[in-house]
Amino acid sequence: MKIVRCTHERHAAQILEIFSEAILNSTALFDYEARSSESMVAWFAAKTQGSFPVIGVEGEGGQLLGFASYGTFRAWPAYKYSVEHSVYVHKDHRGKGLGRILLQALIAAAQEQNYHLLIGGIEAGNTGSIALHEALGFTHAGTIREAGFKFGRWLDLSFYQLTLETPATPRDG
């Protein structure tokens, strides 16, 4: 296995496969329908425009086993030191520690880019993701009850945050 920076050309189809499986079979995403290949163009463009990393773990044959990224938390200027992240592992490779590897790589990237706060929105019943975040120092920041409706039931959205020591000299504006 190796950690890579994902690109549209090399990884879009594999990321789309991971996204689609999660959308159709889990509450990790609050979408109802699998995304289109065209949506990956805009997704990668937003990552590039914001200088947000897309970090992947590849297997020996180059198969993408999982990926993680972050992006804008809220669009107002005072939130510029906060990012919201996501971590997704291919269904055949869950439970092998890849989520931890990806999240640790995201934390390192956020520190390098001088962010101060990593925020994860996690469906409250996703105990595996919650345990991973807590193991890496994230704390519960609040839960929005019945924030989504999927699979015939209401879903609560819990937020977890990790406060970083960066940036050394934050500025207004």
Backbone as a printed PyTorch tensor [residue, N CA C, xyz], in Angstrom:
tensor([[[  0.8470,  -1.1960,   0.0000],
         [  0.0000,   0.0000,   0.0000],
         [  0.8790,   1.2420,   0.0000]],

        [[  0.3560,   2.2800,  -0.6640],
         [  1.0630,   3.5530,  -0.6230],
         [  0.0660,   4.6990,  -0.6090]],

        [[  0.4660,   5.7860,   0.0410],
         [ -0.3430,   7.0000,   0.0900],
         [ -0.0180,   7.8270,  -1.1410]],

        [[ -1.0590,   8.3070,  -1.8200],
         [ -0.8920,   9.0950,  -3.0450],
         [ -1.7800,  10.3290,  -2.9890]],

        [[ -1.4410,  11.3060,  -3.8160],
         [ -2.3310,  12.4420,  -4.0620],
         [ -3.1770,  12.0550,  -5.2660]],

        [[ -4.4640,  12.0430,  -5.0910],
         [ -5.3720,  11.6170,  -6.1550],
         [ -5.5380,  12.7020,  -7.2100]],

        [[ -5.6960,  12.2600,  -8.4490],
         [ -5.9610,  13.1590,  -9.5650],
         [ -7.2310,  12.7150, -10.2730]],

        [[ -7.8300,  13.6520, -10.9850],
         [ -9.0300,  13.3200, -11.7410],
         [ -8.7330,  12.2330, -12.7680]],

        [[ -7.6490,  12.4090, -13.5080],
         [ -7.3190,  11.4830, -14.5860],
         [ -7.1260,  10.0510, -14.0790]],

        [[ -6.4680,   9.9170, -12.9730],
         [ -6.1210,   8.5780, -12.4910],
         [ -7.1570,   7.9740, -11.5540]],

        [[ -7.8550,   8.8120, -10.7880],
         [ -8.6640,   8.2720,  -9.6930],
         [-10.1540,   8.5770,  -9.7330]],

        [[-10.6080,   9.4280, -10.6330],
         [-12.0200,   9.8480, -10.6070],
         [-12.9870,   8.6690, -10.6600]],

        [[-12.7460,   7.7270, -11.5370],
         [-13.6660,   6.5880, -11.6730],
         [-13.6950,   5.7460, -10.3980]],

        [[-12.5440,   5.5710,  -9.7720],
         [-12.4860,   4.7610,  -8.5490],
         [-13.1220,   5.5050,  -7.3610]],

        [[-12.9090,   6.8260,  -7.2910],
         [-13.5600,   7.6140,  -6.2450],
         [-15.0660,   7.5760,  -6.4430]],

        [[-15.5090,   7.7020,  -7.6770],
         [-16.9340,   7.6460,  -7.9880],
         [-17.5320,   6.3110,  -7.5450]],

        [[-16.8190,   5.2240,  -7.7750],
         [-17.2940,   3.9050,  -7.3470],
         [-17.4520,   3.8470,  -5.8240]],

        [[-16.4700,   4.3750,  -5.1000],
         [-16.5290,   4.3790,  -3.6330],
         [-17.6690,   5.2700,  -3.1520]],

        [[-17.7800,   6.4700,  -3.7250],
         [-18.8890,   7.3700,  -3.3830],
         [-20.2350,   6.6880,  -3.6230]],

        [[-20.4000,   6.1180,  -4.8030],
         [-21.6930,   5.5390,  -5.1830],
         [-22.0970,   4.4110,  -4.2570]],

        [[-21.1740,   3.5480,  -3.9120],
         [-21.4790,   2.4470,  -2.9930],
         [-21.9220,   3.0000,  -1.6480]],

        [[-21.2140,   4.0240,  -1.1560],
         [-21.5620,   4.6130,   0.1380],
         [-22.9310,   5.2970,   0.0880]],

        [[-23.2280,   5.9670,  -1.0170],
         [-24.5240,   6.6300,  -1.1540],
         [-25.6610,   5.6070,  -1.1600]],

        [[-25.5040,   4.5630,  -1.9330],
         [-26.5840,   3.5900,  -2.1090],
         [-26.7720,   2.6480,  -0.9350]],

        [[-25.7120,   2.4300,  -0.1300],
         [-25.7730,   1.3850,   0.8890],
         [-25.4820,   1.8320,   2.3080]],

        [[-25.2870,   3.1250,   2.5240],
         [-24.9640,   3.5720,   3.8800],
         [-25.5420,   4.9570,   4.1290]],

        [[-25.3560,   5.4130,   5.3480],
         [-25.7540,   6.7680,   5.7060],
         [-24.5220,   7.6720,   5.8370]],

        [[-23.3960,   7.2580,   5.2710],
         [-22.1830,   8.0780,   5.3020],
         [-22.3660,   9.3590,   4.4970]],

        [[-23.1660,   9.3090,   3.4570],
         [-23.5160,  10.4880,   2.6660],
         [-25.0320,  10.6170,   2.6900]],

        [[-25.5020,  11.8250,   2.7720],
         [-26.9420,  12.0540,   2.8230],
         [-27.5140,  12.2870,   1.4280]],

        [[-26.8800,  11.7030,   0.4170],
         [-27.3920,  11.7120,  -0.9540],
         [-28.2940,  10.5000,  -1.1460]],

        [[-29.1550,  10.5630,  -2.1650],
         [-30.0290,   9.4360,  -2.4890],
         [-29.5630,   8.6690,  -3.7230]],

        [[-28.9860,   9.3750,  -4.6920],
         [-28.6270,   8.7490,  -5.9600],
         [-27.1230,   8.8060,  -6.1830]],

        [[-26.6140,   7.7520,  -6.8080],
         [-25.1880,   7.7100,  -7.1420],
         [-24.8310,   8.9240,  -7.9860]],

        [[-23.6280,   9.4080,  -7.8190],
         [-23.1620,  10.5670,  -8.5760],
         [-22.7700,  10.1560,  -9.9850]],

        [[-22.7700,  11.1310, -10.8640],
         [-22.3940,  10.8850, -12.2630],
         [-20.8990,  11.1040, -12.4450]],

        [[-20.3680,  10.5660, -13.5180],
         [-18.9520,  10.7890, -13.8120],
         [-18.6900,  12.2760, -14.0740]],

        [[-19.6830,  12.9800, -14.6160],
         [-19.5340,  14.4120, -14.8500],
         [-19.3700,  15.1710, -13.5420]],

        [[-19.9860,  14.6930, -12.4700],
         [-19.8850,  15.3790, -11.1800],
         [-18.4580,  15.3810, -10.6440]],

        [[-17.6700,  14.4180, -11.0810],
         [-16.2890,  14.3350, -10.6050],
         [-15.4360,  15.4630, -11.1710]],

        [[-15.7930,  15.9720, -12.3500],
         [-15.0650,  17.1010, -12.9260],
         [-15.1950,  18.3060, -11.9960]],

        [[-16.4120,  18.6250, -11.6000],
         [-16.6520,  19.7630, -10.7090],
         [-16.0550,  19.5190,  -9.3270]],

        [[-16.1410,  18.2840,  -8.8420],
         [-15.6080,  17.9440,  -7.5200],
         [-14.0980,  18.1760,  -7.4800]],

        [[-13.3890,  17.6470,  -8.4660],
         [-11.9460,  17.8490,  -8.5080],
         [-11.5910,  19.3110,  -8.7600]],

        [[-12.3760,  20.0080,  -9.5700],
         [-12.1150,  21.4250,  -9.8280],
         [-12.2190,  22.2370,  -8.5360]],

        [[-13.2130,  21.9290,  -7.7120],
         [-13.3660,  22.6240,  -6.4330],
         [-12.1860,  22.3330,  -5.5090]],

        [[-11.7140,  21.1000,  -5.5210],
         [-10.5500,  20.7430,  -4.6950],
         [ -9.3180,  21.5080,  -5.1710]],

        [[ -9.1380,  21.5670,  -6.4770],
         [ -7.9800,  22.2740,  -7.0350],
         [ -8.0670,  23.7670,  -6.7410]],

        [[ -9.2350,  24.3550,  -6.9800],
         [ -9.4200,  25.7930,  -6.7620],
         [ -9.1500,  26.1670,  -5.3090]],

        [[ -9.5670,  25.3430,  -4.3670],
         [ -9.3680,  25.6370,  -2.9520],
         [ -8.0450,  25.1520,  -2.3980]],

        [[ -7.2230,  24.5400,  -3.2320],
         [ -5.9570,  23.9190,  -2.7890],
         [ -6.2020,  22.8840,  -1.6960]],

        [[ -7.2990,  22.1410,  -1.8420],
         [ -7.6450,  21.1000,  -0.8810],
         [ -7.1020,  19.7590,  -1.3710]],

        [[ -6.4210,  19.0210,  -0.5200],
         [ -5.8520,  17.7450,  -0.9500],
         [ -6.9150,  16.6570,  -1.1160]],

        [[ -6.6360,  15.7420,  -2.0100],
         [ -7.4010,  14.4950,  -2.1070],
         [ -6.3440,  13.4100,  -1.9420]],

        [[ -6.3720,  12.7720,  -0.7890],
         [ -5.3470,  11.8050,  -0.4240],
         [ -5.9230,  10.4100,  -0.5600]],

        [[ -5.1900,   9.5280,  -1.1980],
         [ -5.6580,   8.1650,  -1.3900],
         [ -4.6710,   7.1460,  -0.8630]],

        [[ -5.1700,   5.9400,  -0.6830],
         [ -4.3220,   4.7890,  -0.3900],
         [ -4.5480,   3.8040,  -1.5250]],

        [[ -3.4670,   3.4590,  -2.2070],
         [ -3.5290,   2.5030,  -3.3080],
         [ -2.9510,   1.1620,  -2.8780]],

        [[ -3.5560,   0.1070,  -3.4200],
         [ -3.0250,  -1.2330,  -3.2280],
         [ -1.8930,  -1.4880,  -4.2040]],

        [[ -1.3270,  -2.6570,  -4.1340],
         [ -0.1690,  -3.0020,  -4.9620],
         [ -0.4360,  -2.8410,  -6.4570]],

        [[ -1.6380,  -3.1350,  -6.9090],
         [ -1.9570,  -3.0320,  -8.3300],
         [ -2.4510,  -1.6630,  -8.7580]],

        [[ -2.3810,  -0.6780,  -7.8700],
         [ -2.8460,   0.6620,  -8.1940],
         [ -4.3160,   0.8940,  -7.9040]],

        [[ -5.0080,  -0.1050,  -7.3430],
         [ -6.4180,   0.0540,  -6.9970],
         [ -6.5320,   1.0210,  -5.8250]],

        [[ -7.4710,   1.9680,  -5.9280],
         [ -7.7180,   2.9060,  -4.8510],
         [ -8.5210,   2.2010,  -3.7590]],

        [[ -7.9310,   2.0790,  -2.5790],
         [ -8.5660,   1.3820,  -1.4590],
         [ -9.4080,   2.3240,  -0.6080]],

        [[ -9.0910,   3.6000,  -0.6770],
         [ -9.8240,   4.6030,   0.0780],
         [ -9.2550,   5.9700,  -0.2350]],

        [[-10.0090,   6.9970,   0.1390],
         [ -9.5490,   8.3670,  -0.0930],
         [-10.1300,   9.2760,   0.9810]],

        [[ -9.5180,  10.4310,   1.1070],
         [ -9.9720,  11.4160,   2.0760],
         [ -9.6720,  12.8070,   1.5320]],

        [[-10.4720,  13.7560,   1.9570],
         [-10.2580,  15.1200,   1.5270],
         [-10.9190,  16.0570,   2.5260]],

        [[-10.6650,  17.3310,   2.3450],
         [-11.4210,  18.3350,   3.0770],
         [-11.7190,  19.4880,   2.1400]],

        [[-12.6240,  20.3320,   2.6230],
         [-13.0290,  21.4680,   1.8300],
         [-13.5930,  22.5500,   2.7270]],

        [[-14.1510,  23.5540,   2.1120],
         [-14.6880,  24.7020,   2.8280],
         [-15.7320,  24.2460,   3.8410]],

        [[-15.6060,  24.7370,   5.0740],
         [-16.6180,  24.4430,   6.0950],
         [-17.8250,  25.3480,   5.8990]],

        [[-17.6070,  26.6270,   5.8760],
         [-18.6470,  27.6180,   5.5820],
         [-18.0110,  28.6830,   4.7200]],

        [[-18.7760,  29.3480,   3.9030],
         [-18.2340,  30.2190,   2.8680],
         [-17.8550,  31.6320,   3.3300]],

        [[-18.0540,  31.9740,   4.5920],
         [-17.7420,  33.3200,   5.0460],
         [-16.2770,  33.4200,   5.4630]],

        [[-15.6660,  34.5890,   5.2700],
         [-14.2260,  34.7540,   5.4630],
         [-13.6880,  34.3530,   6.8390]],

        [[-14.4190,  34.5910,   7.8850],
         [-13.9060,  34.2960,   9.2290],
         [-13.7580,  32.7970,   9.4930]],

        [[-14.3120,  31.9610,   8.6180],
         [-14.1640,  30.5070,   8.7410],
         [-12.9370,  29.9860,   7.9930]],

        [[-12.0840,  30.8660,   7.5150],
         [-10.9740,  30.4720,   6.6340],
         [ -9.9860,  29.4970,   7.2540]],

        [[ -9.9780,  29.3570,   8.5620],
         [ -9.0520,  28.4240,   9.2140],
         [ -9.7310,  27.0950,   9.5800]],

        [[-10.9680,  26.9310,   9.1710],
         [-11.7310,  25.7070,   9.4550],
         [-12.0530,  24.9720,   8.1660]],

        [[-11.9180,  23.6530,   8.1840],
         [-12.2790,  22.8280,   7.0260],
         [-13.0890,  21.6230,   7.4930]],

        [[-13.9680,  21.1650,   6.6090],
         [-14.7540,  19.9600,   6.8760],
         [-14.1940,  18.8200,   6.0390]],

        [[-13.9530,  17.7120,   6.6830],
         [-13.3000,  16.5950,   6.0030],
         [-14.2240,  15.3940,   5.8380]],

        [[-13.7880,  14.4910,   4.9450],
         [-14.4810,  13.2270,   4.7010],
         [-13.4410,  12.1480,   4.4490]],

        [[-13.7620,  10.9510,   4.8990],
         [-12.9030,   9.7900,   4.7010],
         [-13.7890,   8.6490,   4.2200]],

        [[-13.3870,   8.0180,   3.1150],
         [-14.1600,   6.9050,   2.5590],
         [-13.2130,   5.7620,   2.2260]],

        [[-13.6050,   4.5680,   2.6260],
         [-12.8220,   3.3620,   2.3480],
         [-13.6890,   2.4290,   1.5080]],

        [[-13.0750,   1.8530,   0.4860],
         [-13.7750,   0.8930,  -0.3820],
         [-14.3820,  -0.2140,   0.4770]],

        [[-15.5780,  -0.6470,   0.1330],
         [-16.3070,  -1.6330,   0.9430],
         [-15.5190,  -2.9130,   1.1990]],

        [[-14.6480,  -3.3010,   0.2830],
         [-13.8770,  -4.5340,   0.4490],
         [-12.6450,  -4.3640,   1.3240]],

        [[-12.3830,  -3.1370,   1.7680],
         [-11.1490,  -2.8780,   2.5180],
         [-11.3950,  -2.1780,   3.8510]],

        [[-12.6360,  -2.1800,   4.3090],
         [-12.9540,  -1.5700,   5.5990],
         [-12.4770,  -2.4760,   6.7310]],

        [[-12.1860,  -1.8620,   7.8580],
         [-11.7580,  -2.6110,   9.0370],
         [-10.2980,  -3.0120,   9.0180]],

        [[ -9.5170,  -2.4250,   8.1270],
         [ -8.0950,  -2.7860,   8.0040],
         [ -7.1660,  -1.6410,   8.4130]],

        [[ -7.7220,  -0.5920,   9.0020],
         [ -6.9080,   0.5270,   9.4530],
         [ -6.6670,   1.6060,   8.4220]],

        [[ -7.2990,   1.5050,   7.2530],
         [ -7.0780,   2.4960,   6.2050],
         [ -7.6870,   3.8510,   6.5630]],

        [[ -8.8120,   3.8420,   7.2480],
         [ -9.4270,   5.0990,   7.6640],
         [ -8.4920,   5.8870,   8.5610]],

        [[ -7.8280,   5.2100,   9.4690],
         [ -6.8680,   5.8540,  10.3710],
         [ -5.7080,   6.4550,   9.5720]],

        [[ -5.1690,   5.6910,   8.6370],
         [ -4.0570,   6.1780,   7.8070],
         [ -4.4830,   7.4280,   7.0460]],

        [[ -5.6490,   7.3870,   6.4480],
         [ -6.1410,   8.5250,   5.6680],
         [ -6.4100,   9.7420,   6.5410]],

        [[ -7.0300,   9.5340,   7.6930],
         [ -7.3430,  10.6630,   8.5600],
         [ -6.0670,  11.2820,   9.1310]],

        [[ -5.0900,  10.4590,   9.4640],
         [ -3.8090,  10.9950,   9.9390],
         [ -3.1300,  11.8190,   8.8470]],

        [[ -3.2170,  11.3660,   7.6120],
         [ -2.6350,  12.1180,   6.4950],
         [ -3.3620,  13.4430,   6.2980]],

        [[ -4.6810,  13.4480,   6.4820],
         [ -5.4410,  14.6950,   6.3740],
         [ -5.0620,  15.6780,   7.4710]],

        [[ -4.9000,  15.1720,   8.6740],
         [ -4.4970,  16.0340,   9.7970],
         [ -3.1560,  16.6910,   9.4820]],

        [[ -2.2120,  15.8960,   8.9950],
         [ -0.8920,  16.4340,   8.6410],
         [ -1.0080,  17.4860,   7.5380]],

        [[ -1.8360,  17.2260,   6.5390],
         [ -2.0170,  18.1830,   5.4430],
         [ -2.6320,  19.4810,   5.9590]],

        [[ -3.6150,  19.3700,   6.8420],
         [ -4.2640,  20.5600,   7.3970],
         [ -3.2660,  21.3950,   8.2010]],

        [[ -2.3950,  20.7370,   8.9410],
         [ -1.3650,  21.4670,   9.6790],
         [ -0.4070,  22.1670,   8.7190]],

        [[ -0.0040,  21.4790,   7.6770],
         [  0.8980,  22.0710,   6.6810],
         [  0.2680,  23.2830,   6.0100]],

        [[ -1.0500,  23.2430,   5.8220],
         [ -1.7480,  24.3490,   5.1640],
         [ -2.2390,  25.4040,   6.1650]],

        [[ -1.8330,  25.2700,   7.4120],
         [ -2.1430,  26.2470,   8.4680],
         [ -3.6260,  26.3840,   8.7980]],

        [[ -4.3550,  25.2780,   8.7170],
         [ -5.7260,  25.3010,   9.2050],
         [ -5.7110,  25.1270,  10.7160]],

        [[ -6.7820,  25.5570,  11.3500],
         [ -6.8700,  25.4890,  12.8070],
         [ -7.8660,  24.4360,  13.2950]],

        [[ -8.8790,  24.1550,  12.4780],
         [ -9.9410,  23.2600,  12.9320],
         [-10.3480,  22.3020,  11.8230]],

        [[-10.3310,  21.0230,  12.1280],
         [-10.8690,  19.9850,  11.2430],
         [-12.2170,  19.5800,  11.8090]],

        [[-13.2290,  19.5390,  10.9520],
         [-14.5850,  19.2340,  11.3780],
         [-15.0970,  18.0540,  10.5670]],

        [[-15.6530,  17.0840,  11.2550],
         [-16.2730,  15.9420,  10.5970],
         [-17.7380,  15.8690,  10.9550]],

        [[-18.6000,  15.8120,   9.9500],
         [-20.0270,  15.5850,  10.1660],
         [-20.2930,  14.1030,   9.9800]],

        [[-20.7030,  13.4240,  11.0510],
         [-20.8340,  11.9670,  11.0420],
         [-22.2530,  11.5870,  11.4530]],

        [[-22.8790,  10.7260,  10.6770],
         [-24.2010,  10.2250,  11.0640],
         [-24.0500,   9.5710,  12.4360]],

        [[-24.8950,   9.9560,  13.3710],
         [-24.7300,   9.5990,  14.7800],
         [-24.6840,   8.0970,  15.0440]],

        [[-25.2180,   7.2920,  14.1520],
         [-25.1800,   5.8450,  14.3250],
         [-23.9210,   5.1880,  13.7770]],

        [[-23.0290,   5.9700,  13.1800],
         [-21.8050,   5.4280,  12.5810],
         [-20.7350,   5.2980,  13.6720]],

        [[-20.8800,   4.2850,  14.4980],
         [-19.9990,   4.1210,  15.6630],
         [-18.5430,   3.8810,  15.2730]],

        [[-18.3070,   3.2460,  14.1290],
         [-16.9320,   3.0150,  13.6860],
         [-16.2150,   4.3180,  13.3780]],

        [[-16.8730,   5.2040,  12.6510],
         [-16.2730,   6.4890,  12.3150],
         [-16.1020,   7.3480,  13.5660]],

        [[-17.0680,   7.3200,  14.4360],
         [-16.9710,   8.0910,  15.6810],
         [-15.7890,   7.5900,  16.5080]],

        [[-15.6410,   6.2840,  16.6350],
         [-14.5260,   5.7190,  17.4100],
         [-13.1840,   6.1070,  16.7930]],

        [[-13.0860,   6.0640,  15.4750],
         [-11.8500,   6.4620,  14.7940],
         [-11.5180,   7.9170,  15.1120]],

        [[-12.4880,   8.7920,  14.9740],
         [-12.2470,  10.2050,  15.2430],
         [-11.8350,  10.4380,  16.6940]],

        [[-12.5230,   9.8090,  17.6140],
         [-12.1700,   9.9810,  19.0230],
         [-10.7760,   9.4380,  19.3230]],

        [[-10.4010,   8.3390,  18.6970],
         [ -9.0640,   7.7660,  18.8990],
         [ -7.9610,   8.7080,  18.4270]],

        [[ -8.2850,   9.5710,  17.4600],
         [ -7.2970,  10.5100,  16.9410],
         [ -7.4340,  11.9060,  17.5550]],

        [[ -8.1910,  11.9990,  18.6400],
         [ -8.2510,  13.2470,  19.3980],
         [ -9.4010,  14.1720,  19.0810]],

        [[-10.3060,  13.7760,  18.2020],
         [-11.4710,  14.5980,  17.9070],
         [-12.4350,  14.5410,  19.0950]],

        [[-13.1240,  15.6420,  19.3160],
         [-14.1230,  15.6850,  20.3800],
         [-15.4860,  16.0180,  19.7870]],

        [[-16.5240,  15.5490,  20.4660],
         [-17.8930,  15.7960,  20.0330],
         [-18.2110,  17.2740,  20.2120]],

        [[-18.6880,  17.9150,  19.1520],
         [-18.9730,  19.3450,  19.1900],
         [-20.4690,  19.6340,  19.1460]],

        [[-21.2940,  18.5990,  18.9980],
         [-22.7310,  18.8030,  18.9610],
         [-23.4040,  17.8910,  17.9650]],

        [[-24.6960,  17.7180,  18.1380],
         [-25.4930,  16.8700,  17.2540],
         [-26.7450,  17.6100,  16.8310]],

        [[-27.0050,  17.5760,  15.5480],
         [-28.2460,  18.1240,  15.0150],
         [-29.1940,  16.9440,  14.8360]],

        [[-30.2510,  16.9490,  15.5870],
         [-31.2200,  15.8480,  15.5730],
         [-32.0780,  15.8970,  14.3140]],

        [[-32.3010,  14.7240,  13.7320],
         [-33.1780,  14.5700,  12.5690],
         [-32.7950,  15.5280,  11.4380]],

        [[-31.4930,  15.6190,  11.1690],
         [-30.9860,  16.5240,  10.1360],
         [-31.2380,  15.9980,   8.7300]],

        [[-31.3550,  14.6900,   8.5970],
         [-31.5750,  14.0910,   7.2900],
         [-32.5870,  12.9640,   7.3720]],

        [[-33.1010,  12.5780,   6.2130],
         [-34.0510,  11.4710,   6.1400],
         [-33.6100,  10.5580,   5.0070]],

        [[-33.2830,   9.3240,   5.3490],
         [-32.8110,   8.3590,   4.3580],
         [-33.1480,   6.9600,   4.8410]],

        [[-33.4270,   6.0710,   3.9080],
         [-33.7840,   4.6840,   4.2210],
         [-34.9840,   4.6070,   5.1630]],

        [[-35.9110,   5.5670,   4.9810],
         [-37.1600,   5.5440,   5.7390],
         [-37.0380,   5.9520,   7.1890]],

        [[-35.9580,   6.6320,   7.5540],
         [-35.8060,   7.0520,   8.9540],
         [-35.0370,   8.3660,   9.0510]],

        [[-35.2380,   9.0260,  10.1760],
         [-34.5270,  10.2710,  10.4490],
         [-33.1080,   9.9580,  10.8800]],

        [[-32.1900,  10.8120,  10.4440],
         [-30.7760,  10.6410,  10.7730],
         [-30.2720,  11.8570,  11.5430]],

        [[-29.5580,  11.5790,  12.6180],
         [-28.9270,  12.6390,  13.3990],
         [-27.5170,  12.8520,  12.8580]],

        [[-27.0790,  14.1080,  12.8340],
         [-25.7560,  14.4490,  12.3360],
         [-24.9120,  14.9810,  13.4890]],

        [[-23.8770,  14.2290,  13.8490],
         [-22.9740,  14.6300,  14.9270],
         [-21.7170,  15.2560,  14.3390]],

        [[-21.2780,  16.3100,  14.9790],
         [-20.0640,  16.9840,  14.5480],
         [-18.9350,  16.6790,  15.5210]],

        [[-17.7800,  16.3760,  14.9510],
         [-16.5580,  16.1220,  15.7260],
         [-15.4890,  17.0740,  15.2290]],

        [[-14.7130,  17.6090,  16.1670],
         [-13.7040,  18.5850,  15.7880],
         [-12.3570,  18.2440,  16.3950]],

        [[-11.3280,  18.6270,  15.6610],
         [ -9.9520,  18.5290,  16.1390],
         [ -9.3350,  19.9060,  15.9860]],

        [[ -8.9040,  20.4810,  17.1020],
         [ -8.2740,  21.7950,  17.0900],
         [ -6.7690,  21.6000,  16.9390]],

        [[ -6.2130,  22.2640,  15.9330],
         [ -4.7860,  22.1740,  15.6420],
         [ -4.0730,  23.4080,  16.2000]],

        [[ -2.7750,  23.3050,  16.3790],
         [ -1.9730,  24.4130,  16.9030],
         [ -1.7190,  25.4890,  15.8430]],

        [[ -2.0450,  25.1920,  14.6180],
         [ -1.8140,  26.1120,  13.5190],
         [ -3.0300,  27.0110,  13.3200]],

        [[ -2.8930,  28.1460,  12.6970],
         [ -1.6730,  28.8110,  12.2700],
         [ -0.9940,  29.5140,  13.4480]],

        [[  0.2890,  29.7670,  13.3040],
         [  1.0450,  30.4220,  14.3730],
         [  0.5830,  31.8560,  14.5780]],

        [[  0.2340,  32.5250,  13.4850],
         [ -0.2130,  33.9250,  13.5880],
         [ -1.4800,  34.1330,  12.7410]],

        [[ -2.6350,  33.7700,  13.2840],
         [ -3.8790,  33.9750,  12.5300],
         [ -4.1590,  35.4640,  12.3500]],

        [[ -4.8550,  35.7840,  11.2620],
         [ -5.1560,  37.1770,  10.9380],
         [ -6.6060,  37.3360,  10.5120]],

        [[ -7.1510,  38.4800,  10.8120],
         [ -8.4580,  38.8430,  10.2780],
         [ -8.3080,  39.1380,   8.7980]],

        [[ -9.4330,  39.1400,   8.1040],
         [ -9.4220,  39.5670,   6.7060],
         [ -9.0060,  38.5320,   5.7130]]])
